[in-house]
Amino acid sequence: MDYRLCGRFDKLRNYFPDELNKPTKNDIHILGNIKNYCSNGESEETGCKTDLDKINGGCLWLFEQNIINNIDSLSEDKFKIIIIYIMMWLNYMINLKKDGEINNLNDFYTKYIETNMYYTNCKKDDKDCNSTLNDKTGYDSFKEFIEKNRYLLNISFDDVSKFYAAFKSLCNLYTELDSNDTKCKKCLESAKEFVKKYDELNVSDIAEYSPYYQILSILSKDYSNFKIYCKDNQVDCNDIPLLSPINTTKKKLQSSELNFEDTSSSSPITNKLIPVNNKELKKNIIYI
């Protein structure tokens, strides 16, 4: 996590708020290529006609700004973590803006992702970047990454909302850092807010390697990395509070904890992920 990543999410929220009934005077169509991303990519139509169109355009814009534009400099782990954050935003916004026809990520995937060339073709300055994408992640496209990692979003909307709120608090730490304020008083308040949200999520008996555990681990690691970020920017952040360890349990995951919506327990994804002691599972875990 860094200032640039969080700044892109902040900028998108200025054009497309993540709260119901929050007005904005900014036209999302003037934000980069979003007006082109709103369609499925194969029609000649441009422009966002519905909130779900805006979610699709916003998702692709986040991919472009955070990944495609920096694809050569991103490490494999950072690449995957950025996509997880984008998927968290996507899941949160779908639940916030569901319209009766599109109510979850599976519905959204079918309408907006499955046949959309922008999710399958990686282009940077009109040059193909799919091979670089594969070198970094082992996946050939954003579509494949989303498809294979949808299990990470198999958590309740209440939990999604809490994770997303924690993510926003964590981003505040990075965007509020000011090298002219060597004690970063704003950072201390934001850190306390994040720790409070983290503690609410750090319930008892969290199954190791579960989607819940992985996302909480990512947030925890990026919070810990903030002290390094402070040092790099010559700011003293030694007073920010520490996080408690994640309350894990060694129990095996149930298939229902890893299935996403109608994904069956016989699917390749589920078979690959259910046995916690399986070496193949651990290869798919995002270690942080």
Buried (B, 14 or more C-beta within 10 A) or exposed (E): BBBEBBBBBBBBBEBBBBEEEEEEEEEBBEBBBBBBBBBBBEEEEBEBEEBBBBBBBBBBBBBBBBBBBBBEEBEEBBBBBBBBBBBBBBBBBBBBBBEEEBEBBBBBBEBBBEEBEBBBBBEBEEEEBBEBBBEBBBBBBBBBBBBBBBBBBBBEBEBBBBBBBBBBBBBBBBBBBBEEEEEBEBBBBBBEBBBEBBEEBBEEEBBBBBBBBBBBBBBBBBBEBBBEBBEEBEBBBEEBEEBEEBEBEEEEBEBEBBBBEEBEEEBEBBBBBBEBEBEEBEEBBBEB
